[in-house]
Amino acid sequence: MKILPSFKSAARNTLLGSLALSAFGAIAAFAQEAAPAAADAAAAAAPAMTVDKGDTTWMMISTVLVLLMTIPGLALFYGGLVRAKNMLSVLMQVFTITAVVMLIWVFYGYSLAFTPGNAFVGGLSKAFLAGVDVTTMSETFSKGVAIPELVYVCFQMTFACITPALIVGAFAERVKFSAVILFVILWVTFVYFPIAHMVWFWGGPSAYSDPSGLIFGFGAIDFAGGTVVHINAGIAGLVGALMIGKRAGYKKDIMAPHSMTMTMIGASLLWVGWFGFNAGSNLEANAYAGLAMINTFVATAAAAVMWIILEGWLRGKASMLGAASGAVAGLVAVTPAAGFVGPMGAIVLGGFVTLICYFFVAVVKNKFDYDDSLDVFGIHCVGGIIGALGTGILVNPALGGAGIVDYSTADFAASYAGTATQLWAQFKGVLVTLLWSGIGSAILYKIVDLIIGLRASPESEREGLDLTSHGEAAYHI
């Protein structure tokens, strides 16, 4: 029996909505909600918080800068790297992911990531932003200093938006639009929110001994998202690329970027927006934000220059694609380190990460013959691992690092447990992220494939996803 297209579309939309609600219900079943009595007691014991307008202003600016990273930054960066017939599809995927995740974040994502629950995930005490209003505050990294909680909600929301958007670069040009959106709904629910909770949830300076997320409890440090964002998205991208398969004509047809101009614009917007990402993660406008800022400058510059040198030496010509790739690798590596290492350490980290990422992009990908379209694994996952482990070394004050604040001391003095101890903590954090995201993503890809199918039809892939998925073209010549 022939089914009308309108009916099929309505059925698919209903199914997507049902799955989103099912995901919400599943999380509700296993997440532990904070007991009201305990919450009341904690509120009564909490010290009076002071809010500085300068900190609040800086965090609002940082939030907008992180949004700039995603749309238009990441969208243009990825869009320029694909073929012209798929440019619009990438822009649409990134744009739609941003909008969808914003809604999920305020419905239940913020609550699952940043409220008490267990070591793996928070509860639902702030679902639909219950109890969050203009009077509530979130403590920064200074005791008794806070920013409005709504500002913190918005800031962390932009991180939740860009992370799944990074994934799509790994399987660009061959996946269904509906499959991308359904996967993202499930992925942020079962992978991103738990990882964010494990890495970043704790009681704050005024309640530092309260239960924290699993990875935070290891003693692992991640200033702005090396594990939460880059390793998390990078390994999910690799799993997706392997499960979906190679693009039609891979290594046979010419698949060069259609617009390095667009990619350069996107990369530059990423660099500019990354100051909100890194320096904003300090939550206050002070010297540590300045440290994160200068590190974001110099690590990125070192990585870009190193990539240019490598290409000039190995290939005889330096490319714009290489320069942009190096810059992104440097940004990725310095993300977990931004507020912890010194500027010279950041330069070393940026230069070193380029050597490793270049090897994965130019050698490992070809050796193992996987089609990671836009090198999400080679740059984000590998770069994130180098950054996370390098942070554990370069945070050492003896190497110019800022040390790690010990909140158990009266003056919150900076300390360093030693290279072996800190590296082990960092390694455990990396390993948990790889396993949680890698295994979880594989399960979710399979679920989506069974329900609606992941891959676009061969005809759609040949014609281009712009027209077949969206009925539009990026360019009219």
Residue pairs with C-beta under 8 A, 6 or more apart in sequence:
12 178
12 452
15 451
15 452
16 178
16 181
16 182
16 185
19 182
19 185
19 186
19 451
20 104
20 185
23 185
23 186
23 189
23 190
24 107
24 108
24 189
26 190
27 108
27 112
27 121
27 124
27 189
27 190
27 193
28 108
28 124
30 121
31 112
31 117
31 118
31 121
31 122
31 123
31 124
32 116
32 117
32 118
32 123
33 117
33 123
33 124
33 125
34 115
34 116
34 117
34 123
34 125
38 116
39 125
42 207
46 206
46 207
47 143
47 144
47 206
48 144
49 137
49 139
49 144
49 145
49 146
50 144
50 145
50 146
51 137
51 145
51 146
51 147
51 148
52 145
52 284
52 285
54 285
55 140
55 145
55 147
55 283
55 284
55 285
56 147
56 148
56 151
57 285
58 280
58 284
58 285
58 289
59 147
59 151
59 152
59 155
59 280
59 283
60 151
60 154
61 276
61 280
62 155
62 275
62 276
62 277
62 279
62 280
63 151
63 154
63 155
63 157
63 158
63 276
63 280
64 276
65 272
65 273
65 274
65 275
65 276
65 277
65 280
66 155
66 158
66 159
66 162
66 273
66 276
66 277
66 280
67 98
67 158
67 161
67 273
68 269
68 272
68 273
68 276
69 158
69 162
69 269
69 270
69 273
69 274
69 276
69 277
70 94
70 98
70 158
70 161
70 162
70 165
70 273
71 94
71 95
71 98
72 266
72 269
73 266
73 267
73 269
73 270
73 272
73 273
74 94
74 162
74 165
74 166
74 266
74 270
75 90
75 91
75 94
75 95
75 165
75 266
76 91
76 262
76 263
76 265
76 266
76 269
77 262
77 263
77 266
77 267
77 269
77 270
77 324
77 328
78 90
78 94
78 168
78 169
78 172
78 266
78 374
79 87
79 88
79 90
79 91
79 259
79 262
79 263
79 266
79 474
80 87
80 257
80 258
80 259
80 260
80 261
80 262
80 263
80 264
80 265
80 266
81 169
81 172
81 257
81 263
81 321
81 373
81 374
82 89
82 90
82 172
82 173
82 257
82 258
82 373
82 374
83 173
83 255
83 256
83 258
83 464
84 258
84 259
84 464
84 474
84 475
85 463
85 464
85 465
85 466
85 467
85 473
86 172
86 173
86 464
86 465
86 466
87 258
87 259
87 262
87 466
87 474
87 475
88 465
88 466
88 470
88 472
88 473
88 474
89 172
89 173
89 177
89 464
89 465
89 466
89 469
89 470
90 168
90 169
90 172
91 474
92 177
92 469
92 470
93 165
93 168
93 177
93 180
94 165
94 168
96 177
96 181
97 161
97 164
97 165
97 168
97 180
97 181
97 184
98 161
98 162
98 165
100 181
100 184
100 185
101 109
101 157
101 160
101 161
101 164
101 184
101 188
102 157
102 161
104 160
104 185
104 188
104 189
105 153
105 156
105 157
105 160
105 161
106 128
106 129
106 153
106 157
107 127
107 128
108 124
108 127
108 128
108 189
109 157
109 160
109 188
109 189
109 192
109 193
110 126
110 129
110 132
110 153
110 156
110 157
111 122
111 123
111 124
111 125
111 126
111 127
111 130
112 121
112 122
112 123
112 124
112 189
112 193
112 194
112 197
113 122
113 156
113 160
113 193
113 196
113 197
113 200
113 201
114 122
114 126
114 156
114 196
114 197
114 200
114 201
115 122
115 123
115 124
115 125
115 126
116 122
116 123
116 125
116 210
116 211
117 123
117 197
119 198
119 211
119 212
119 213
119 214
119 217
120 194
120 197
120 198
120 213
120 214
121 193
121 194
121 197
122 193
122 197
122 201
125 131
126 132
129 153
132 149
132 150
132 153
133 150
134 148
134 150
136 148
136 149
136 150
137 146
137 147
137 148
137 149
138 146
138 147
138 148
138 149
138 151
138 152
138 283
139 145
139 146
139 204
139 205
139 206
140 146
140 147
140 205
140 282
140 283
140 284
141 205
141 282
141 283
141 284
141 288
141 405
142 205
142 284
143 205
143 206
143 412
144 205
144 206
145 284
147 283
147 284
152 283
155 280
156 196
158 276
159 196
159 225
159 228
159 229
159 277
160 188
160 192
160 193
160 196
162 229
163 188
163 192
163 225
163 228
163 229
163 232
163 233
164 184
164 187
164 188
164 192
164 233
166 229
166 230
166 233
166 234
166 237
166 376
166 380
167 184
167 187
167 233
167 236
167 237
167 240
167 376
168 175
168 180
168 237
169 237
169 373
169 374
169 375
169 376
170 236
170 237
170 238
170 240
170 241
170 372
170 373
170 374
170 376
170 377
171 237
171 240
171 241
171 244
171 373
172 373
172 374
173 247
173 255
173 373
173 461
173 465
174 244
174 245
174 247
174 248
174 455
174 456
174 461
175 240
175 244
175 454
175 455
175 456
176 452
176 453
176 454
176 455
176 456
176 469
177 465
177 469
177 470
178 452
179 448
179 449
179 452
179 453
179 454
179 455
182 448
182 451
182 452
183 240
183 444
183 445
183 448
183 454
186 444
186 447
186 448
187 236
187 440
187 441
187 444
190 440
190 444
191 232
191 236
191 436
191 437
191 440
191 441
191 444
192 228
192 232
194 436
195 215
195 227
195 228
195 232
195 433
195 436
195 437
196 228
197 213
198 213
198 214
198 215
198 216
198 432
198 436
199 213
199 215
199 216
199 220
199 222
199 227
199 228
199 429
199 433
200 213
200 216
200 222
200 228
201 212
201 213
201 216
202 208
202 210
202 212
202 213
202 216
203 209
203 210
203 211
203 212
205 407
205 412
208 407
208 408
209 408
214 432
215 222
215 227
215 428
215 429
215 432
215 433
218 425
218 428
218 429
219 417
219 421
219 422
219 425
220 227
220 388
220 392
220 425
220 426
220 428
220 429
221 336
221 340
221 391
221 392
221 395
221 404
221 422
221 425
221 426
222 228
222 336
222 388
222 391
222 429
223 278
223 281
223 282
223 292
223 335
223 336
223 337
223 338
223 339
223 340
223 391
224 277
224 278
224 280
224 281
224 292
224 335
224 336
224 338
224 339
225 277
225 281
225 335
225 336
226 332
226 333
226 335
226 336
226 337
226 384
226 387
226 388
226 391
227 336
227 384
227 388
227 429
227 430
227 433
228 433
229 335
229 384
230 332
230 335
230 380
230 381
230 383
230 384
230 387
231 380
231 381
231 384
231 385
231 388
231 430
231 433
231 434
231 437
232 433
232 437
233 376
233 380
233 381
233 437
234 376
234 377
234 379
234 380
234 381
234 382
234 383
234 384
235 377
235 381
235 433
235 434
235 437
235 438
235 441
236 437
236 438
236 441
237 372
237 376
237 377
237 380
237 381
238 370
238 372
238 376
238 377
238 381
238 438
239 438
239 441
239 442
239 445
240 441
240 445
241 370
241 371
241 372
241 373
241 376
241 377
242 370
243 442
243 445
243 446
243 449
243 454
244 445
244 454
244 455
245 371
245 455
246 370
246 371
247 255
247 371
247 373
247 461
248 458
248 461
248 462
249 255
250 371
257 263
257 321
260 320
260 321
263 320
263 321
263 324
264 320
264 324
267 324
267 327
267 328
270 327
270 328
270 331
271 296
271 300
271 327
271 331
274 296
274 300
274 331
274 335
275 293
275 296
277 335
278 292
278 293
278 295
278 296
278 334
278 335
278 338
278 339
279 289
279 290
279 292
279 293
279 296
279 338
280 289
281 292
281 338
281 339
282 288
282 289
282 292
282 339
288 339
288 402
289 339
291 338
291 339
291 342
291 343
291 402
292 338
292 339
294 343
294 346
295 334
295 337
295 338
295 339
295 341
295 343
295 346
296 331
296 334
296 338
298 343
298 346
298 347
298 350
299 330
299 331
299 333
299 334
299 337
299 346
299 347
299 349
299 350
300 327
300 330
300 331
300 334
300 350
301 330
301 347
301 350
302 330
302 346
302 347
302 348
302 349
302 350
302 351
302 354
303 326
303 327
303 329
303 330
303 331
303 333
303 350
303 351
303 353
303 354
304 323
304 324
304 326
304 327
304 330
305 326
305 351
306 326
306 350
306 351
306 354
306 355
307 322
307 323
307 325
307 326
307 327
307 329
307 354
307 358
308 318
308 322
308 323
308 326
309 318
310 322
310 354
310 355
310 358
311 317
311 318
311 319
311 322
312 318
314 362
325 357
325 361
325 375
325 379
326 354
326 357
326 358
328 379
328 383
329 350
329 353
329 354
329 357
329 379
329 383
330 349
330 350
330 353
330 354
332 353
332 379
332 380
332 383
332 384
332 387
333 349
333 350
333 352
333 353
333 383
333 384
333 386
333 387
333 390
334 341
334 346
334 349
334 350
334 387
335 384
335 387
336 384
336 387
336 388
336 391
337 345
337 346
337 349
337 387
337 390
337 391
337 394
337 395
338 346
339 402
340 391
340 394
340 395
340 401
340 402
340 403
340 404
341 349
341 390
341 391
341 394
341 395
341 399
341 400
341 401
341 402
342 394
342 399
342 400
342 401
342 402
343 400
344 400
345 394
345 399
345 400
345 401
346 394
348 394
349 386
349 387
349 390
349 394
352 386
352 390
353 383
353 386
353 387
353 390
356 382
356 383
356 386
357 378
357 379
357 382
357 383
357 386
360 375
360 377
360 378
360 379
360 382
361 375
361 378
361 379
364 378
365 372
365 375
365 378
372 378
385 430
388 426
388 429
388 430
389 423
389 426
389 427
389 430
391 426
392 419
392 422
392 423
392 425
392 426
393 399
393 419
393 422
393 423
394 400
394 401
395 401
395 402
395 403
395 404
395 416
395 422
396 403
396 416
396 419
396 422
397 403
397 414
397 416
398 416
401 416
402 414
403 414
403 415
403 416
404 414
404 415
404 416
404 417
404 422
405 412
405 413
405 414
405 415
406 412
406 413
406 414
406 415
409 415
416 422
417 425
445 454
448 454
456 465
456 468
456 469
457 468
459 468
460 468
460 469
466 472
466 473
466 474
467 473
